[in-house]
Amino acid sequence: MTEEPNKQNLLEKADQTLFGFILGLILPMLMFFAYKEIKFDYLSWNEYIVSARDLAVLPSFIKVCVFINLPIFFLFNLLKKFLLCKGIFIASILYIAAMFIVKYLV
C-alpha cells in the first residue's frame, strides 16, 4: 500500500484568485504596449504616453486594453478554473471602475 504523491499540474496549482487577479492586471498592460505597436507605431513612446494621459482618450485606451481579459476569462471558465476567473473578473472590474472615474469624475 504505497501512497502515490498528489501530482497537480500547473493549471491546477494556478487556480487561485490571487493568480487570476495578477494575470488580470498584467494582461491589459501588455495589451497597452501591443496596442501602441499595432495602431500607433508612428508615435514615439513619449508621445504615446502623453496622448494616453489625455482624459478624452484614456477611457478608450482602457476599454481596448481590458478587452484581452474577456477571452482569457472564458477560456479558464471552460476549463472550470473558477478561482482564476474570479481573480480576472475582479481585476477587470477595477480597470472598468478606473475608466468610469476618469471619464465622469475627473
C-alpha positions as CSV (number, residue, x, y, z in Angstrom):
1,M,0.0,0.0,0.0
2,T,2.1,2.8,-1.2
3,E,0.7,6.2,-1.5
4,E,1.1,8.0,-4.7
5,P,2.2,11.6,-4.4
6,N,-0.6,14.1,-5.2
7,K,0.5,15.3,-8.6
8,Q,-1.0,18.6,-9.6
9,N,-0.4,20.1,-13.0
10,L,0.5,23.8,-13.4
11,L,-3.1,24.7,-14.2
12,E,-4.5,23.2,-11.1
13,K,-1.8,24.9,-9.0
14,A,-2.6,28.2,-10.6
15,D,-6.3,28.0,-9.9
16,Q,-6.2,30.7,-7.3
17,T,-7.9,34.1,-7.1
18,L,-4.7,36.0,-6.5
19,F,-3.0,34.5,-9.5
20,G,-6.1,35.4,-11.6
21,F,-6.1,38.9,-10.2
22,I,-2.4,39.4,-11.1
23,L,-3.0,37.9,-14.5
24,G,-6.0,40.2,-15.0
25,L,-3.8,43.2,-14.1
26,I,-0.8,42.3,-16.2
27,L,-2.6,41.3,-19.5
28,P,-4.2,44.8,-20.1
29,M,-0.8,46.4,-19.5
30,L,0.7,44.1,-22.2
31,M,-2.2,45.0,-24.4
32,F,-1.4,48.7,-23.9
33,F,2.1,48.1,-25.3
34,A,0.8,45.9,-28.1
35,Y,-1.9,48.5,-29.0
36,K,0.8,51.1,-29.3
37,E,2.8,48.9,-31.6
38,I,-0.1,48.0,-33.8
39,K,-2.1,51.2,-34.0
40,F,0.2,54.0,-33.1
41,D,3.6,52.7,-34.4
42,Y,4.3,56.1,-35.8
43,L,4.3,57.7,-32.4
44,S,7.3,57.7,-30.0
45,W,6.7,56.2,-26.5
46,N,6.7,59.7,-25.0
47,E,4.1,61.0,-27.5
48,Y,2.0,57.8,-26.9
49,I,2.1,58.2,-23.1
50,V,1.2,61.9,-23.4
51,S,-1.8,61.0,-25.7
52,A,-2.8,58.3,-23.3
53,R,-2.9,60.8,-20.4
54,D,-5.3,62.9,-22.4
55,L,-8.6,62.5,-20.5
56,A,-10.7,62.3,-23.6
57,V,-8.7,59.3,-24.9
58,L,-7.8,57.4,-21.7
59,P,-11.2,55.7,-21.3
60,S,-11.0,54.4,-24.8
61,F,-7.5,53.0,-24.2
62,I,-8.6,51.3,-21.0
63,K,-11.6,49.7,-22.8
64,V,-9.4,48.3,-25.6
65,C,-6.7,47.0,-23.1
66,V,-9.2,45.3,-20.8
67,F,-10.8,43.5,-23.7
68,I,-8.0,41.0,-23.6
69,N,-9.3,39.7,-20.3
70,L,-12.5,38.5,-21.8
71,P,-11.2,35.6,-23.9
72,I,-8.9,34.5,-21.1
73,F,-11.8,34.6,-18.7
74,F,-13.9,32.4,-21.0
75,L,-11.0,30.0,-21.6
76,F,-10.5,29.4,-17.9
77,N,-14.3,29.2,-17.4
78,L,-14.4,26.4,-19.9
79,L,-11.5,24.7,-18.1
80,K,-13.5,25.0,-14.8
81,K,-10.8,27.1,-13.1
82,F,-13.4,29.3,-11.4
83,L,-11.0,30.9,-8.8
84,L,-8.8,32.1,-11.7
85,C,-11.9,33.5,-13.4
86,K,-12.9,35.3,-10.2
87,G,-9.5,37.0,-10.0
88,I,-9.6,38.1,-13.6
89,F,-13.1,39.4,-13.1
90,I,-12.1,41.4,-10.1
91,A,-9.1,42.9,-11.9
92,S,-11.3,43.8,-14.9
93,I,-13.9,45.5,-12.6
94,L,-11.1,47.6,-11.1
95,Y,-9.9,48.7,-14.6
96,I,-13.5,49.5,-15.6
97,A,-14.1,51.4,-12.4
98,A,-11.0,53.4,-13.1
99,M,-12.3,54.1,-16.6
100,F,-15.6,55.4,-15.2
101,I,-13.8,57.6,-12.6
102,V,-11.6,59.1,-15.3
103,K,-14.4,59.6,-17.7
104,Y,-17.1,61.0,-15.4
105,L,-15.4,62.4,-12.2
106,V,-12.1,63.9,-13.4
